Amino acid sequence: MEFFCYHRDRRGSLPLRRELLRKHWSYMDRYAAEMIARGPTFAEDGGTPTGSLHILDLPDPAAARAFAFDEPNYQAGAYRDVLLRRWHNTLGRTMWDFPGGRRGGNRYLVLGLGAGRAADLALPSDRDELIAYGPLSSDDGAAWLGTAALVRASDPDEARAVLTPDRYADVEVHNWAFGGPPE
């Protein structure tokens, strides 16, 4: 089962995140085989972290909750909340398989929060710039709750266009970067 986990930073948590960076990476390394995508989101300045995204293939919702809530930054209070949902890997690959590589161009997390009937279940026709893409659902997979995509785009508006705008209660676009220790 694939899960989307987005920890949102608490205001003023940057010093704590810096202090815990090695513990965070060490914790994530324990899940390397299960990882589909990972990386920080940033404020408009491109440098201030606003959250931490992880998409993983785990055995069940209990394992996903353990992953999300045992994470060192979460345990230390660096995050204000966690969005944890089932996710379907529509592209069938990891971010490391993205043909565009980890550098070059602007990268975004596009998060469409569902409203009503499911939307954007099929891949967009222009998928060359998609790093990861898939629907969000309830723990049992029965209810559609939205869509999440990682995309390379020229700007936030182009990134947002990957989703059908009038089909969501809200669409968030966050600056995002490939995660993990520096190479």
N, C-alpha and C positions, 0 to 999 in steps of 0.2 A: 504494500500500500504506500502510495506516495503522499507526502505531507508538505504543506507550505507553512513556514514558521517565520513570522516577521515580528521581531522585538523592536519596539519603538523607544527611543532614548528619553530618559527623564531630563528635564531642563538642568543644565549645569553639570551633567555627568561626564563630560570629557576628561577631566583629571582622573576620575575613577576608572574610566575605560582604558586610559593610557596605562595606568598602574596594573590593570588586569589583562593586558593584551596577550602576554605569553600564556597565561592560564587559559584564556579564551581559545587561542590557536591550538594549544595542547588538547583541550576538550574536543575541539572540532576534528582534530587528527584521529581521535578515537572513532569517528564516524566517516572517515575518508571513503570507505567502500560503499557506503550508503548515500553519499552526497551526489545530488544532481546539479545543484547550483548553490553558491554562497557569495556573500559580499555585503559591504556596508552601503547604506544610503547616506546622502549628504544634503545639507542645506543649499540654498541657491549660490552661496559663495564657493561651493565645490570642495570645501575643506573641512567644514564642521560636520561630524557624524550626527545623523538623526535616527539611525536604526541599524539593524543587522538582520539580513535575510538569509534563510537556509531552506532549501528544498531537498528533502530526503526520501529515500525508500526504506520504510521501517515496517516491522511485522504487524503493528496494530495501533489503534489510538492511544492505548496506555503507554506504549514505547515512545510515541510522539510527544505525549505530555511529559514524560520523564526527560526526554531530550530538551524540551523547551524550558522546563522549570528547574532543571539541575544545572543549567548553563551558568558559569561563574559570574558573568555580568548581571544576570537576573538575580542570582542568589545574593549579590552584593548591593542590589538596589539601583543599578545603573539604568534599568529600563522602567518605563512607566506602565507599559502594558505589552501584551503578546497577542497577535492574531495567529491562531493555529487552525488550519483547515485541511481536509483531504484535498488532494490535487491530482489531476491526471496529466501525465507527461505526454501531451499530444505530439510533440516532436520526436519523442522516443530516444533522446540523447541527453548528454550532460552538457554543461556550459563549456567544458574543456573540448568538446567535439564541435563547437561553433566554428564554422569555416573562417569567420572573420578574426579569430584569435582573441587574445585578451587585451590587446592594445589597439588604439586608433579609433577615433570617433567618440561621440557622446553615447553613454549607456544610461538606460532608464529602467526603473521598475514601474510598470503600469498596473494599477490595481483597481479593477472595476468591481464595486460592491453591488451585488445583485438586487434586483427589484422585479419580482414577478416571474414571468416565463423566461426560461433559459435562453441565453444569447451567446453568440460567438463560440459555439462548440467546435465548429470546423476551423481549420487553420486559415488565416487570411491568405489571399491569393499571392501577395508579395511576402514570401517568407524568408527571403535571403538575409534580412536584418534581424530575424528573431533568434534570440539566444535560448530562451525557454518560453513555453506557452502552454496554458491549460486552464480548464475550469476548476473552480473551487467548489467544494461540496461539504455537506454535513458529515459527521463521523461515520454514519452508515452508508454514505454515498448516495442517498436517495434524493436529497434536496440540493438543487443548484443554488449556490450562494454568491457567485461572481466569477470573475476571470482574472488571472494574473499572468503577466508577460514580462520578460526581460527583453529589451529591444535596443538595437543601435539605431540612433536617429539623429538628425541635424539639430533638433530642438525639442522641448517638451510638447509642443503642439503636434509635431509630426509623430512623436511617440504615442501620444494620446489617441491619435487617429487609428491605431491598430484595433481599437474597440469601437463598437457601435455606440455612439454617445447617448442616445435617448433611451437606451435599454438598461441603464444602471441608475441606482439611487445616488451614487457618487463615483467619480473616477479620480483617483489620485495618481500623480506622476512624481516620482522621486529620482533625483540623480543617484546613480548606482555604479559600483565598480566591482570587477571580479575580486573575490575575496581570497584570503589566505596569506601566509607570510610572504614577504617580498622575495622575488626570485633572485 
